[in-house]
Amino acid sequence: MSIFFRTACALALAAAPAVALAEYPEKPVNFIIPFPPGDLEDVLTRMIAEDFQEEYGVAAAVINRPSDSGPFPGAVQMTSAAPDGYTIGSFVVDIPVVGPQLGIPALDPNPFEPLGIFLTYPFVIATSADAPYSSMEELAAYAQDNSVVLGHFGSFVLPTQATFAAAKEMGFEWGAEASADALDCNSLASGDFDVINTTIQQILPCLDSVKILASVTEAPIAIAPDAPTLGSIAPELDISLWNGLFVLKDTPADVREKIIAVARKTMASERAQNLSKETGALIYWMDADDATKRIEKDIAVTNTINEMIAE
């Protein structure tokens, strides 16, 4: 090929009009939830998807990927997607905090970055109204000479871990503990458990007949504003079960901003805030920088909890 021909081709390419890149979003977007439908993260993510579809005119679907192994398999499936914003994770705190510690190759190192956090589940430590203790301090004193049985949703759920660590910190031991699928009014009324670590939605029907010893949240719950947070009782246990939106690393900044704009608007909406009033959930929008700092803090707190439990 002659130098003249190569030069002519180069000039022709330079003169050709640039091909415009498609503006995001141009095709359907999927929000991945590694849990079954129906819980708070599912309801709120569906609100975001509806608003996203209305804002940008493309289909936005919520895909539930539950597993008997918890949220991790669903998150692993997302790692095979392209970092283009068309696959968005709606993930609980365990994914970025616990996932990398479990040795799951696809999650270690953490392949995700937060767009923001939008939900804190209203976990509480509750007991019957007629229990001979009304605070965590009184519970600790009572448990010195009496067996107290704790019910929870699983030993490795962060609020359960924090509740175990609280006993260590306050100098008492649970007489027994067990997990249950449902921890509600009947769990206490039947005498199956003396104390339960559950979400406040589960005990709303009998709120007048229970006492909330503490909330495992970063701020007091509106439905039970007088209940102290566990972190205010033991600062090293300042952790909560939250949910946020995540994308894969290398997702373009302008794509992230479009997703964030919708999610922020959704969380401030009347329907989202009404859900907060009805359920006691903390619903808000925490931006990416603060979410990253929160993840770093939660990793440190989780390490502390693990050390306390192991003692």
N, C-alpha and C positions, 0 to 999 in steps of 0.2 A: 504494500500500500504506500503510495507516494506521500511525501510530506505535505504536498498541496491538497491531496484528498483529505488527509487527517485534519488539516487546518480548516478546510471548508466544513467538515462535519462538526468540528468544535464550535465554529461560528454559528452554524445552523442551530445547534443545541442551545447555545447561549441566547439566541434570538427568540427561541420558542417560548410561548407563554408558560409560566410556572403552573404546575398542576396543584390546585388548591386542596389542602387536606380537609377531610370531612370534619365538621364541627361536632364535638361531643354534646349530647348523645345522638347517634343516628340510627341506633337499632335497640332492641329490647335489653333491659337491664335486669339482672337477677340479684336479689338480696338473699343471702344464705343464712339460715338459722339452724344450728345444730341441736334443736330441741323440737318436740311435737308442737303443733299449733295450740293456741288458747291461752298461754301465759302472757304476762305483761310485756316481755320483750317481743313476743309475736304480735300482739295487738298494736304496739307502738311502731314496730317496723312496718306493719301493713299501712299505718297512717302515713309514714314517710313515703312508702311506695306509691300510695294514691296521690300524694301531693307532687311527687316526682313526675308521675305520668301526666298530671294536669299542667305542671309547669313547663315540661319540655315536649309533650306530645308524642312520647314513645311509650310502649308497654313497659311496665315495671312489675315483676313478679316476685313473690316471696316463696322461697323453696325451703321446706323443712326437711332436715336431714338428721333425725334423731338416731341414737345408738345406745345399746345396752352398756357401752363403754364410756358413756358420758358425751361431752361436747367435742372431744378431740377428733374422732373420725370424720365428723362433718367439716371441721376446720381443715383437716388434712386434704380432703377432696378439693377444697378451694385452691390449694397451692398449685394445682395443675393449670389454673386459668391464666390468661394473659394479664399483665399489670396495666390494664387500660380503662379500669373503672366500670366495666360492664358486669363484673362480679364483685359484689360488696358483701363483706361479712358483718353480721349482727351478732357479736360475740360477747359472752360473759367474761368476767375478769380472769377466770382460770386459763383461758387460751394464751394470753401473753405472759401471765405470771407463773402458772403451774406447768403449762405445756412444755416449755423449754427444759424444765427440770426433770421431766419424765423420760428423757432419752428417746423421744419419738423423732426419727430422723427428719421428717418433713417440717417439724416445729422447732428444731434446734439446729442453728440459731433461729430466733423468731423471725418468720418471713413477712410479718404484717406490721403496718403502722396505723395508729389511730387517726381517724378523722375527728372524733369527739366521743364523749360519753354522754348518755342521755337518760339513764335510769339507775336508781339504786333500789333494789328489792327491799321491802320493809320487814326485814328479819327482826324478830324479837325473842327475848328469853322470858317466858311467861309461866305462871303458876295459878292455881285455884285461888279464888278470893278468900277462902277460909284457911289457906296455908299459914303456918305459924311464922312466916317471915314475909317482909314486904319490900326488901331491897337485896341487892347482891351481898352486901355486908352482913345482913341478918341471915341470909341463906348460908353464908360461909360459917357463921357461928353455929347455926342449927346443925349443919352437916358434920360438925365435929363429933357429935354423939348420936347422930341419926342417919340412917341410910336414905339417900335421895336418888331417885331414878330419873335419868334424863332421856328424853326422846328427841330424835333428830332425823334429818333427811339423808344422812350418810356421813361416815367418819371423815371423808376427805372433802366435804363441802366446806368452804372457807368459814362461814359463820359457825359451823360445828367445831372446826379446829380452834377458832377464837374462844368458843365456850369452854372447850377442854383446857385451853391455856389459862383462861380466867380462873378456873378452879386451882390450877397450879400456883398462879400468882397470888391468890387470896388464901392459900393454905388449907384447902380442903380437897377431898376426893369424892367423885360421884360414886354412890353405892353400886350403881349399875347404869349401863347406857345401852341403847338399842336404836336401830333405824326403823322407820315406818314410812309407808307410802303417803299416809294422811295423818297429819298432826293438827287436830281441830278441837272443838269444844268437847267432843266425846272422849278424846284421848285423856283429858284431865278428869272429866266427870266420872269416867269408868274406873279411875284409879290405875290405869295402865302405866301412867307416868306421873311423877310429882312435878316435874318441870319439863317444858318443851321448848325446843329451839325451832321456831316456825315462822311463817310470814303472817303478818297481822290480818291479811284477808281471811285466813283460815279460822280465825277466832272472832271475826267481826260479829257474828250472830250472838255471841255470848260475852261480849266485851265487858258487860256490867258484872259478870261473875268470875272474872279473872283479874289477876294483877300482873302488870308488865314490869319485870324487874330491871330490864335494860333493853335498848334497841341496838342491834348490830348494824348500825348505819353511821355515816359521817356527820349527820345532823339529826336533831329530834324529829320524830314523825308527827305530822299534823294531827292525826287522829289520837295520838297519845303524847301530847307535848310535854307532859310532866315526867315522862320516863327518861332517865339519863341514858346517854349513849355509853356503850361499853368502853369506848375510847376515853370518855371523861372519867371513868372509874379506874381504868388501867391504860394510860396513854400509849404503852407499847403494843396495845391490842387494837389500835385505831384502824380497823379494816372493815370493808363491807362488800357485799356481793352486788356488783354493778354490771351494766351492759352498755356496749358502745358500738360504733360503726368502724370497720377496719377495711383497708385496702392493702394489696400487695405492695411491697417496696418497688420503687421505680414508676409508680403510677404518676402521671403528669400533674403538676400543681394546679393547672387550670381545671382539670377534670375533678380533682379533689374539691376545689372551691365550689363547683356547681352542685356537688352532692351535699356539701356542708350547708350551703345556702338554703336548700330545701329542708334539711333535717332541723336546722336551727329554727326555721319558721314553724315547722310542725310542732316542735316541743313547746313553743310559746302559744300555740293555738288553744282556743277555748276547749276543744274536745280532749286534748291531751291533759290540760290542767284540771279538767273535770274528772278525768280518770285518776289523777293524783288525789283529789279530794275524796273520791269514792273508795279508793283502795289503800291509802296511806303511803303509796309509793312516792319516792322523791323523783320528780320528772323535771328535767332541766337541760341545758346544753353547755357542756364544758368543751372548750376548744382544744385543738390538737396539741398545742404546747403544754397546756395544763394537764391534759390526759396523759401525755408522755411522762410528765413529772409524777403523776399519780401512780402510774404503773411502776415506776422506779421505787416509789415509796412503798407500794404494796409488796413488791418483791422483797424489800428489806424487812417489812413487818412479817411476811410469811416465813422468812428465814428465822426470825426471832421466835415465832410461834412454834416452828418445828423444833427448835432447840429447847424451848420450854417443855414441850410435850415429851421430848426424848429423855429429859432428866429423870 
